[in-house]
Amino acid sequence: MRPLFVLFLSLTFLPFSFPWRSSLEEELVSKLYKRRAPPEMQETATSQLLQRLLPSHASSFQFQIDSTKGICGKSVCFYISNIYNSKHGQPEILIQGTTGVELSSGLHWYLKYWCGAHISWNKTGGVQLGSVPPPGSLPRVDKKGVKIVRPVPWSYYQNVVTSSYSFVWWDWERWEREIDWMALQGINLPLAFNGQEYLWQKVFMDFNVSREDLHDFFGGPAFLAWARMGNLHGWGGPLSENWLNQQSILQKLTVTRMMEFGMIPVLPSFSGNVPAALKKLYPSAKITRLGDWNTVDGDTRWCCTYLLDPSDPLFIEIGKAFINYQIQEYGDVTDIYNCDTFNENTPPTNDPSYISSLGAAIYKAMSQGNKDAIWLMQGWLFSSDAAFWKPPQMKALLHSVPIGKMIVLDLFADVKPIWKQSSQFYGVPYVWCMLHNFGGNIEMYGILDAISSGPIDARTSSNSTMVGVGMCMEGIEHNPVVYELMSEMAFRNVKIQVKEWLKSYSNRRYGRTIAEVDEAWQILYHTVYNCTDGIADHNKDYIVEFPDISPPTKQSQLSIRRDLSHVNHRFSLREVASQLPQPHMWYSQKEVVNALKFFVDAGSSMSGSLTFRYDLVDLTRQALSKLANQAYLDALTAYGVNNLNTFTFHSQKFLGIIKDLDTLLASDDNFLLGTWLEDAKNLAMTTSERKQYEWNARTQVTMWYDNTKINQSKLHDYANKYWSGLLKDYYLPRASTYFNLLSQSLKENKSFKIEEWRAPWISYSNTWQSRTNNYSVKAIGDAFAISKSLFRKYFS
């Protein structure tokens, strides 16, 4: 009997035909060939990837670029075939393809669907390669071979803020693993944003801006994404020369490796964001000071950046200079440049002619540096500021450059696709993107049906201008099932049957069939991974984003006439939640607890599986976090009717769940605060840098931005994390202080004033942000035993 993953393959893969292509698509495909590395270099890059991934099989595969286009023609494809009569130690499988990315994708495809293997980020369980047969025994593919053609040429990767939420503390070793992962997933159009401040310093100093002035311009390492977009300046800075030089070297390494695989890196370009000093140096230039972006009280030390009008001649000079410096540093590696001048920065007028002139000027600055430049723009502004970007304004911006010279990322297409309401971006090529994650939050969430069908619907719709698929999450290393499915859509020309695909996924991820786990995944498919309410999933669980409001009082609940001993939890939830920020809840907690039971029951036979351990811990965390939400609401309901005993019971339950979650997460290496902090400190070359980087790392995941003594940052907990250490030392003291003050107010029959909690809490937070105590980077405890114990404690 053939393995399930092979049966799945034979049932779902229809013969691929060459997709219809417009001349525009063919022009975009030609970009893959224009500057690609020599075939030998791309073949070597793939062979070295295999050596790092599966060294025991380094001689089992042969890789060959389709230089003559005899296999792929004008399309982008990979082709897997057998090598017959090979002797011991010689290649058994031949993989041919358009670029090194296709060779790597072909390798991944073969390992998945013929060997039952699984590859994910290390922090989501890593790889499962135990199912790969030994050299000399690799499974044969069909005699005719297997040819997979990309339906659209591009597979895009990253959000402009991923560089801060996930990549900020990476060294070359970690970047090398990521680029390997990208190649295996078929990504050929990644952002390459490292090290740009090194070049910006050169550019602005050429325009007589001093190094000291730039200290106030650049943000700190963990906040560079928002300084680059002109949202803030100076926060977390200044940047040292060591940082600038390190990141410049890192950028050269990453761009070189991307090119070796045949990827097209997307480089940054000038958006108009300039240092304050430039206004004094060029008083006649059209430089506008922007409004406040999320400071507590408009503190000009951090807010209100300066924007050079694209119509000013100086804009083109600076834009051209920056691109020229990039070409000098990295070589002539790309024609595609990102620019998001209007990302959460609204133009001063909605006049379409003015907007068109701005767009044309931005593109002119790019094309002056590179005559073949293509502007890649995040389409987030069309979602986040839809009230401004109505059809006339959208069309003015999109048509401000020649068709084919702009690509738009339909950033939130998995939930709110813009292509449907904009006549396919009014003829402008776009990439269907999955946003999925905000702030790098840890939450089991996804829309598998939308991922498996959305790109197909967009590509096959009438007058489609779709040219790629993309992943634009703000943070990575979570929900591996979502990212594996989304990556596959780069190679799918028909909709995936998710139910069958998940059976294959489960078997590959754990290395064997487990009936209980297969059943659990079907439940998860219809619950946590079936969010259809159209709400962006930014995790607001009460543990990690504690509400900064006064609780309901008895006077505010006079209409709630019920005995708490017979409390109806659904009624209680509605009444209390109407006054509180509400965590996103789109599924049945009872069903997810049933899925957890299946995982717990299977745990004893899976003690050696890191992928299973990660999923078990994450699912236990998910179930407990939602239980804590209800405990919080029950506590506040009790407070509102002056029931001290019931309040104490539920508030202590909430605090107990935090403690238990910290213990649970401490048992898996992938949920540790210590790793994040140590990665930050390890990049430092001086004592002051070490202190600064740790402050940046601690602040981003907690308070995020500025505060006063009695007002938290407007962005507090935006980048919240379920990490051991953070729960015990940050989230627990916050909730404990709050509940202690509420308990005291009940005992003394006096009103609770939110300022009495805010002041000590904010003081504690700021002190914690500046601490330098160490946290564990190694797991402690038996994750399987802890998960089982917590299931019995809370759900049996």
C-alpha positions in Angstrom: 0.0 0.0 0.0 1.4 3.4 -0.9 2.0 5.9 1.9 -0.8 8.5 2.5 1.3 11.4 1.3 1.8 9.7 -2.1 -1.9 8.9 -2.3 -2.7 12.5 -1.5 -0.3 13.6 -4.2 -1.8 11.4 -6.9 -5.3 12.5 -6.0 -4.8 16.2 -6.0 -2.2 17.0 -8.6 -3.6 17.5 -12.0 -1.4 17.8 -15.0 0.0 21.4 -15.2 -0.4 23.4 -18.4 1.4 26.6 -19.1 -0.6 29.4 -17.5 -1.8 32.2 -19.7 0.6 35.1 -19.7 0.4 38.7 -20.8 3.4 40.5 -22.2 3.7 42.2 -18.8 4.0 38.9 -17.0 6.7 37.8 -19.5 8.5 41.0 -18.9 8.4 40.4 -15.1 9.6 36.8 -15.6 12.5 38.2 -17.6 13.7 39.9 -14.5 14.5 36.5 -13.1 17.0 36.0 -16.0 18.4 39.5 -16.3 20.8 39.5 -13.4 20.7 36.0 -12.2 23.9 34.3 -11.0 25.7 31.9 -13.3 23.9 28.5 -13.5 26.9 26.8 -11.7 26.6 29.2 -8.8 22.9 28.5 -8.3 23.4 24.8 -8.6 26.2 25.0 -6.0 24.0 27.1 -3.7 21.3 24.4 -3.7 23.8 21.7 -3.2 25.2 23.5 -0.2 21.7 24.0 1.2 21.2 20.2 0.9 24.5 19.7 2.8 23.3 21.9 5.6 19.8 20.4 5.7 20.4 16.7 5.1 24.2 16.0 5.0 23.6 12.2 4.9 22.0 12.7 1.4 24.4 15.3 0.0 25.3 12.9 -2.9 21.7 11.6 -3.5 20.5 14.5 -5.6 21.7 16.3 -8.7 20.7 19.8 -9.5 20.6 21.4 -12.9 19.5 24.9 -14.0 17.3 24.9 -17.1 19.6 27.3 -19.0 18.3 26.5 -22.5 14.6 26.8 -21.3 14.1 23.4 -22.8 12.1 22.2 -19.8 10.3 25.4 -18.5 10.1 27.5 -21.7 8.9 30.9 -20.8 7.5 29.7 -17.5 9.1 29.3 -14.1 9.2 25.7 -13.1 11.0 22.7 -11.5 11.2 19.2 -12.9 11.9 16.1 -10.8 13.0 12.9 -12.5 14.8 9.6 -11.6 18.4 8.8 -12.3 18.7 5.2 -13.3 21.6 2.8 -12.8 23.2 5.1 -10.3 25.8 3.4 -8.1 26.3 3.6 -4.4 27.1 7.2 -3.4 25.8 8.7 -6.7 22.7 10.8 -7.4 19.4 9.0 -7.5 17.1 12.0 -8.2 17.6 14.8 -10.7 16.0 18.2 -10.0 16.0 20.8 -12.8 14.5 24.3 -12.7 14.6 27.9 -13.8 16.6 29.2 -10.8 18.2 28.0 -7.7 15.0 28.8 -5.9 13.1 26.3 -8.1 15.9 23.7 -7.5 15.4 24.2 -3.8 11.7 24.2 -4.0 11.8 21.0 -6.1 14.0 19.4 -3.4 11.5 20.4 -0.7 8.6 19.1 -2.8 10.2 15.8 -3.3 11.1 15.5 0.4 7.6 16.4 1.4 5.6 14.3 -1.0 7.8 11.3 -1.6 9.7 11.0 1.6 7.1 12.3 4.1 9.4 15.0 5.5 8.6 18.3 7.1 10.6 21.6 7.3 9.6 24.6 9.4 11.4 27.3 11.4 13.5 26.0 14.3 11.3 28.0 16.7 8.2 26.2 15.5 9.7 22.7 16.1 12.2 22.6 13.2 12.5 19.7 10.8 11.2 16.2 10.7 13.6 14.2 8.4 13.5 10.9 10.1 11.1 9.6 7.5 13.6 10.1 4.6 14.9 6.7 3.4 18.6 6.1 3.5 20.8 6.9 0.5 20.4 4.3 -2.2 16.7 3.7 -1.2 15.0 7.0 -2.2 11.5 6.6 -3.6 11.2 6.9 -7.4 8.9 9.4 -9.0 6.7 8.6 -12.0 8.7 7.5 -15.1 7.6 10.7 -16.9 8.9 12.8 -14.1 7.1 15.5 -12.2 6.8 19.0 -13.5 5.5 21.9 -11.4 5.0 25.3 -13.1 4.4 28.5 -11.2 1.0 29.9 -12.1 2.4 33.4 -11.4 6.0 34.4 -11.5 6.6 36.0 -8.1 6.6 34.7 -4.5 7.1 37.7 -2.2 8.2 37.7 1.4 8.3 40.1 4.4 6.6 43.1 5.7 8.6 46.3 6.2 8.2 45.9 10.0 9.3 42.2 10.1 12.9 43.5 10.2 12.2 45.0 13.6 9.7 42.4 15.1 11.6 39.3 14.1 15.0 39.9 12.3 16.5 42.7 14.4 18.9 40.7 16.5 19.9 38.1 13.8 23.5 37.3 12.9 24.6 35.7 9.7 24.2 32.2 10.9 20.5 32.9 11.6 20.1 34.7 8.3 21.7 31.8 6.4 19.0 29.4 7.9 16.3 31.9 6.9 17.4 32.2 3.3 17.6 28.4 3.1 14.0 28.3 4.4 13.0 31.0 1.8 14.5 29.0 -1.1 12.9 25.8 0.0 9.5 27.6 0.2 9.9 29.0 -3.3 10.4 32.7 -2.3 12.1 34.6 -5.1 11.2 38.2 -4.2 12.3 39.0 -0.6 12.8 42.4 1.0 16.5 43.1 1.8 16.4 46.0 4.3 19.4 45.3 6.5 22.1 48.0 6.8 20.4 50.8 5.0 21.2 53.3 7.8 24.9 52.9 6.9 24.1 54.2 3.4 21.7 56.9 4.6 24.4 58.3 6.8 26.6 58.6 3.7 23.8 60.2 1.7 22.8 62.8 4.3 26.4 63.7 5.2 26.9 64.4 1.5 24.1 67.0 2.0 26.0 68.4 5.0 23.9 66.8 7.7 26.2 66.0 10.6 26.6 62.6 12.3 25.2 64.2 15.5 22.1 65.3 13.7 21.6 61.8 12.5 21.6 60.5 16.1 18.3 62.2 16.5 17.0 60.9 13.1 17.6 57.1 13.3 15.6 55.1 15.7 17.1 52.4 18.0 17.6 48.9 16.6 14.2 47.5 17.7 12.4 50.6 16.2 14.2 51.1 12.9 11.2 50.1 10.9 9.1 53.0 12.1 11.9 55.5 11.9 12.4 54.5 8.2 8.7 55.1 7.6 8.8 58.5 9.3 6.5 57.5 12.1 9.1 58.4 14.8 12.7 59.6 15.3 15.3 59.0 17.9 13.3 56.5 20.0 15.7 53.9 21.3 18.7 55.5 19.6 21.3 56.6 18.8 22.8 54.0 16.4 26.5 53.4 17.0 29.1 53.1 14.2 29.5 49.5 15.3 25.8 48.8 14.6 26.0 50.6 11.2 29.0 48.7 10.1 27.7 45.3 11.3 24.4 45.7 9.5 26.1 46.8 6.3 28.3 43.7 6.3 25.2 41.6 7.1 23.3 43.1 4.2 26.1 42.3 1.7 26.1 38.7 2.9 22.3 38.3 2.7 22.0 40.0 -0.7 24.8 37.9 -2.1 23.2 34.7 -0.9 19.8 35.7 -2.2 21.5 36.3 -5.6 23.2 33.0 -5.5 19.8 31.3 -5.3 18.5 33.4 -8.2 16.2 35.5 -5.9 15.5 39.2 -6.8 16.1 41.2 -3.6 13.8 44.2 -3.1 15.9 47.1 -1.9 14.7 50.3 -0.1 14.3 53.7 -1.8 13.8 57.2 -0.7 10.3 58.0 0.7 10.9 61.6 1.6 11.7 61.1 5.3 14.5 63.5 6.2 16.4 64.6 9.3 15.2 67.9 11.0 18.6 69.4 10.2 17.9 69.4 6.5 15.2 72.0 6.9 17.8 74.4 8.4 20.4 73.5 5.8 17.9 74.0 2.9 15.4 76.6 4.1 13.8 77.0 0.7 13.1 73.3 0.3 9.5 72.1 0.6 9.9 70.3 4.0 6.8 69.7 6.0 6.6 68.6 9.7 4.2 65.7 10.0 1.7 65.3 12.9 2.0 63.1 15.9 2.2 59.3 15.6 1.2 57.6 18.8 3.2 59.5 21.4 1.4 60.1 24.7 1.4 63.9 24.6 3.1 64.9 21.4 6.6 64.8 22.7 8.8 66.3 19.9 11.8 64.3 21.0 10.2 61.3 19.3 7.3 62.5 17.2 6.5 64.8 14.3 9.1 63.9 11.7 9.9 65.8 8.6 8.8 65.0 5.0 10.5 66.4 1.9 7.8 67.1 -0.8 8.4 64.8 -3.8 7.9 67.8 -6.1 11.0 69.5 -4.7 14.2 69.0 -6.8 16.0 68.0 -3.7 13.8 64.9 -3.4 15.2 63.5 -6.7 18.8 64.4 -5.8 18.6 62.5 -2.5 16.6 59.6 -4.0 19.1 59.2 -6.8 22.1 59.4 -4.5 20.7 56.6 -2.2 20.2 54.2 -5.1 23.6 55.0 -6.5 25.2 54.2 -3.1 23.3 50.9 -3.0 24.6 50.0 -6.5 28.2 50.9 -5.4 27.8 48.7 -2.2 25.9 45.7 -3.5 26.3 45.8 -7.2 23.6 46.0 -9.9 21.4 43.4 -8.2 17.8 44.5 -8.7 15.4 46.8 -10.5 12.7 46.5 -7.7 12.6 49.0 -4.9 10.2 49.5 -2.0 8.7 52.8 -1.1 5.8 53.6 1.2 5.7 57.3 1.5 2.0 57.3 2.6 2.1 54.4 5.0 0.0 55.8 7.9 1.0 59.2 6.7 -1.9 60.9 4.9 -1.1 63.3 2.0 -1.9 67.0 2.8 -4.7 67.1 0.2 -7.0 64.6 -1.5 -6.7 66.4 -4.8 -6.0 63.6 -7.4 -3.8 65.7 -9.5 -1.6 66.5 -6.5 -1.4 62.8 -5.5 -0.5 61.9 -9.1 2.3 64.5 -9.1 3.7 63.1 -5.8 3.7 59.5 -7.2 5.4 60.6 -10.4 8.1 62.4 -8.5 8.7 59.4 -6.2 9.2 57.2 -9.2 11.4 59.8 -11.0 13.8 59.7 -8.0 14.0 55.9 -8.4 14.4 55.9 -12.2 17.1 58.6 -12.0 19.2 56.1 -10.0 18.1 53.0 -12.0 16.4 53.6 -15.4 14.7 50.2 -15.2 13.3 50.7 -11.7 10.0 49.2 -10.6 8.3 50.6 -7.6 7.0 48.0 -5.2 4.4 49.5 -2.8 2.6 48.0 0.2 -1.1 48.4 -0.3 -1.8 48.7 3.4 -2.7 52.3 3.1 -5.8 51.4 1.1 -7.0 49.3 4.0 -5.8 51.3 7.0 -6.9 54.7 5.6 -9.8 53.7 3.3 -11.7 56.9 4.2 -9.0 58.9 2.4 -8.0 56.5 -0.4 -11.3 56.5 -2.4 -11.2 55.4 -6.1 -10.1 58.8 -7.5 -7.2 59.0 -5.1 -6.2 55.4 -5.5 -6.3 55.6 -9.3 -4.3 58.9 -9.2 -1.5 57.2 -7.2 -1.5 53.9 -9.1 -1.5 55.6 -12.5 1.2 58.1 -11.6 3.8 55.8 -13.1 3.6 53.8 -16.3 1.8 50.5 -16.1 4.4 47.8 -15.4 6.6 50.2 -13.4 4.7 49.6 -10.2 3.7 46.4 -8.3 1.3 46.7 -5.4 1.2 44.3 -2.5 -2.5 43.5 -1.7 -1.2 43.2 1.9 -4.4 42.0 3.6 -5.9 39.9 0.8 -6.4 37.0 3.2 -9.1 39.0 5.0 -9.9 42.2 3.2 -8.7 41.9 -0.5 -8.5 45.3 -2.2 -8.2 43.7 -5.7 -12.0 43.0 -5.7 -13.0 46.6 -5.0 -10.5 48.4 -7.2 -11.0 46.8 -10.6 -7.8 44.8 -10.0 -5.9 47.9 -8.9 -7.0 49.7 -12.0 -4.8 47.6 -14.2 -1.7 47.7 -12.1 0.1 44.4 -11.3 -0.3 43.2 -7.8 0.7 40.4 -5.4 -2.0 38.5 -3.5 -0.6 38.6 0.1 -1.4 37.1 3.4 -0.8 39.5 6.4 -1.9 37.1 9.1 0.2 38.4 12.1 0.5 41.7 13.9 3.4 42.6 16.2 4.8 39.1 16.2 2.1 38.1 18.7 1.8 34.4 19.6 -1.7 33.2 18.8 -3.0 30.1 17.0 -4.9 31.7 14.1 -5.5 31.4 10.4 -7.9 31.1 7.5 -6.8 28.0 5.7 -9.8 28.0 3.3 -9.0 31.6 2.2 -5.4 30.8 1.7 -6.1 27.7 -0.3 -8.6 29.4 -2.6 -8.0 33.1 -2.5 -5.0 33.3 -4.8 -6.7 30.9 -7.2 -9.9 33.0 -7.3 -7.8 36.2 -7.8 -5.7 34.8 -10.6 -8.5 33.2 -12.5 -10.9 36.2 -12.2 -11.8 38.3 -15.1 -9.0 40.8 -16.2 -6.8 39.6 -13.4 -3.6 41.6 -13.0 -2.2 39.3 -10.3 1.5 38.5 -10.8 2.4 36.8 -7.5 1.6 35.5 -4.0 3.2 36.8 -0.9 3.6 36.5 2.9 3.5 39.9 4.6 3.3 39.0 8.3 4.6 41.5 10.8 6.3 38.8 12.8 7.4 35.2 11.9 8.0 31.9 13.8 4.5 30.8 14.7 1.6 28.9 13.1 3.8 26.7 10.8 0.7 25.1 9.2 -0.4 28.5 7.9 3.0 29.3 6.3 3.5 25.9 4.8 0.1 26.1 3.1 0.7 29.7 1.9 4.1 28.9 0.5 2.6 26.0 -1.5 0.2 28.4 -3.2 3.1 29.7 -5.2 3.0 26.4 -7.1 -0.7 25.6 -7.1 -2.9 26.3 -10.0 -6.0 24.7 -8.5 -7.6 25.0 -5.1 -6.3 22.7 -2.4 -8.6 20.3 -0.6 -7.6 21.4 2.9 -9.0 18.4 4.8 -6.9 15.9 2.8 -3.9 18.3 2.8 -4.0 18.5 6.6 -3.8 14.7 6.9 -0.7 14.7 4.8 0.7 17.7 6.8 0.1 16.0 10.2 1.8 12.8 9.0 4.8 14.7 7.6 5.2 17.0 10.6 5.3 14.2 13.1 6.8 11.5 10.9 4.0 9.0 11.2 0.2 8.6 11.3 -1.4 9.2 14.6 -5.2 8.8 14.6 -5.8 11.0 17.6 -3.7 13.8 16.2 -5.3 13.6 12.7 -8.7 14.0 14.5 -7.3 17.0 16.4 -6.2 18.7 13.3 -9.6 18.4 11.7 -11.0 20.1 14.8 -8.4 22.8 14.6 -9.1 23.3 10.9 -12.7 24.1 11.7 -12.0 26.3 14.7 -8.7 28.3 15.3 -7.8 27.9 11.6 -11.2 28.9 10.3 -11.6 32.6 11.2 -14.2 34.1 8.9 -15.4 37.1 10.9 -13.2 39.6 9.0 -11.5 40.9 12.1 -7.7 41.4 12.1 -6.2 39.0 14.7 -4.1 41.2 16.9 -3.8 39.3 20.1 -5.6 41.1 22.9 -5.9 38.3 25.5 -6.2 39.9 28.9 -3.0 38.3 30.2 -0.8 39.9 27.5 -2.8 43.1 26.9 -4.2 44.0 30.3 -7.1 46.5 30.0 -6.0 50.0 31.2 -9.5 51.0 32.4 -11.6 51.3 35.5 -13.7 48.2 36.2 -17.5 48.2 36.1 -19.1 49.3 39.4 -22.4 48.3 41.0 -24.0 51.5 39.8 -23.0 50.8 36.2 -24.6 47.3 36.5 -27.9 48.0 38.2 -29.6 46.4 35.2 -27.8 43.2 35.8 -30.0 41.6 38.5 -28.9 38.1 39.1 -27.4 36.0 41.8 -23.7 35.4 41.1 -24.1 31.8 42.5 -26.2 31.1 39.4 -24.2 33.2 37.0 -24.7 32.6 33.3 -21.2 32.9 31.8 -22.4 33.9 28.3 -24.6 36.7 29.8 -21.8 37.8 32.1 -19.4 37.9 29.2 -21.7 40.2 27.2 -22.4 42.6 30.0 -18.9 43.1 31.2 -17.2 42.9 27.8 -19.4 45.7 26.5 -17.3 48.0 28.7 -13.9 46.4 28.0 -11.5 45.9 25.0 -12.6 42.4 23.8 -10.1 39.7 22.9 -10.7 38.2 19.5 -12.7 35.0 19.8 -14.0 33.3 16.7 -14.3 29.6 17.6 -15.7 27.2 20.2 -13.3 26.9 23.2 -15.0 23.5 24.0 -14.0 22.1 20.6 -10.4 23.3 20.9 -10.2 21.7 24.4 -11.3 18.4 22.7 -8.5 18.8 20.2 -6.1 19.4 23.1 -7.3 16.1 24.7 -6.4 14.2 21.5 -2.9 15.7 21.6 -2.5 14.9 25.3 -3.7 11.3 24.8 -1.1 10.9 22.0 1.7 12.6 24.0 3.1 9.4 25.6 4.0 8.0 22.2 5.6 11.2 20.8 8.0 12.2 23.5 10.9 12.4 21.1 9.2 14.6 18.5 10.2 18.3 18.7 7.5 19.3 16.2 4.9 17.5 18.3 6.2 19.1 21.5 5.9 22.5 20.1 2.3 22.0 18.9 1.3 20.5 22.2 2.7 23.4 24.2 1.2 25.9 21.8 -2.2 24.3 21.9 -2.2 24.1 25.7 -1.2 27.7 25.8 -4.0 28.7 23.5 -6.7 26.9 25.5 -5.4 28.3 28.8 -5.2 31.9 27.5 -8.9 31.8 26.5 -9.8 30.3 29.9 -8.0 33.2 31.5 -10.0 35.7 29.5 -13.2 34.3 31.0 -11.7 34.3 34.5 -10.8 37.9 34.2 -14.4 38.8 33.1 -15.9 36.8 35.9 -13.6 38.6 38.4 -14.7 42.0 37.1 -18.4 41.0 37.1 -18.0 40.0 40.8 -16.3 43.2 41.6 -19.1 45.2 39.9 -21.7 43.7 42.4 -19.4 43.9 45.4 -19.0 40.1 45.8 -15.5 39.8 47.4 -15.4 36.0 47.7 -16.3 35.4 44.1 -14.0 38.2 43.0 -11.1 36.6 44.9 -11.8 33.2 43.5 -11.7 34.3 39.8 -8.9 36.8 40.2 -6.7 34.2 41.8 -7.7 31.8 39.1 -6.5 34.3 36.5 -3.2 34.8 38.3 -2.8 31.1 38.7 -3.2 30.5 35.0 -0.4 33.1 34.4 1.9 31.1 36.7 1.0 27.8 35.2 1.5 29.2 31.7 5.0 30.4 32.6 5.9 26.9 33.8 4.5 25.4 30.6 6.3 27.7 28.3 9.5 27.3 30.2 9.5 23.6 29.2 10.0 24.4 25.4 13.0 26.3 24.1 10.8 28.2 21.6 8.9 30.2 24.2 11.6 31.8 26.2 12.1 35.5 26.8 15.8 34.8 27.5 16.5 33.9 23.9 15.3 37.3 22.6 17.3 39.2 25.2 20.5 37.2 24.7 20.3 37.6 20.9 20.2 41.3 21.4 23.1 41.4 23.8 25.2 39.2 21.7 25.2 41.7 18.9 26.8 44.4 21.2 30.5 45.2 21.0 30.6 47.5 24.0 29.0 47.7 27.5 26.9 50.7 26.5 25.6 48.9 23.4 24.8 45.9 25.4 22.7 48.0 27.8 21.0 49.9 24.9 20.2 46.8 22.9 18.7 45.0 25.9 16.6 48.1 26.7 15.4 48.1 23.1 14.5 44.4 23.2 12.6 44.6 26.5 10.8 47.8 25.6 9.5 46.6 22.2 7.7 43.6 23.7 6.2 45.6 26.6 5.6 49.4 26.8 6.8 49.8 23.1 6.8 53.6 23.1 6.9 56.6 25.4 4.8 57.1 28.6 4.2 59.5 31.4 4.0 58.7 35.1 0.2 58.1 34.9 -0.3 57.3 31.2 1.0 54.2 29.5 2.2 54.2 25.9 -0.5 54.2 23.3 1.2 51.2 21.9 1.7 49.2 25.1 1.6 45.5 24.5 1.3 45.9 20.7 4.1 43.4 20.4 3.1 41.2 23.3 4.5 37.7 23.6 3.6 34.5 25.4 7.1 33.9 26.6 8.3 32.3 29.9 10.0 35.0 32.0 7.8 37.7 30.5 4.7 36.1 32.0 6.2 35.6 35.5 8.1 38.9 35.8 5.9 41.3 33.8 2.4 40.2 33.1 1.9 38.6 36.6 3.0 41.7 38.7 0.8 43.9 36.5 -2.4 41.8 37.0 -1.5 41.2 40.7 -1.2 44.9 41.5 -4.5 45.6 39.8 -6.4 42.9 41.5 -4.9 43.7 44.9 -6.1 47.3 44.6 -9.6 46.1 43.5 -9.7 43.7 46.5 -8.7 46.5 48.8 -11.4 48.8 47.5 -14.0 46.1 48.2 -12.8 45.4 51.7 -12.7 49.1 52.5 -15.8 49.9 50.6 -14.2 52.8 48.7 -14.0 53.6 45.0 -11.1 52.4 42.9 -9.1 55.1 41.0 -7.3 53.8 37.9 -4.4 56.3 38.6 -3.7 54.4 41.8 -2.8 51.4 39.7 -1.2 53.2 36.7 1.4 55.1 38.6 3.1 52.1 40.4 2.6 49.9 37.4 4.2 52.3 34.9 7.1 52.8 37.4 7.6 49.1 37.6 7.5 48.7 33.8 10.0 51.4 33.2 12.3 49.8 35.8 11.9 46.4 34.3 12.7 47.8 30.8 16.0 49.0 32.2 17.0 45.9 34.1 19.8 43.6 33.0 19.0 40.4 34.9 19.4 37.2 32.9 16.6 34.8 31.8 17.0 31.2 30.9 17.8 30.2 27.3 17.3 26.5 28.0 14.0 24.7 28.5 13.3 23.4 32.0 10.8 20.6 32.8 8.9 17.9 30.9 6.6 19.6 28.4 4.5 16.5 27.9 4.0 15.9 31.7 3.2 19.6 32.3 0.7 19.8 29.5 -1.1 16.7 30.7 -1.1 18.0 34.3 -2.6 21.3 33.3 -5.2 19.6 31.1 -6.3 17.6 34.1 -6.3 20.7 36.4 -8.3 23.0 34.2 -10.3 20.9 31.7 -11.1 17.5 33.1 
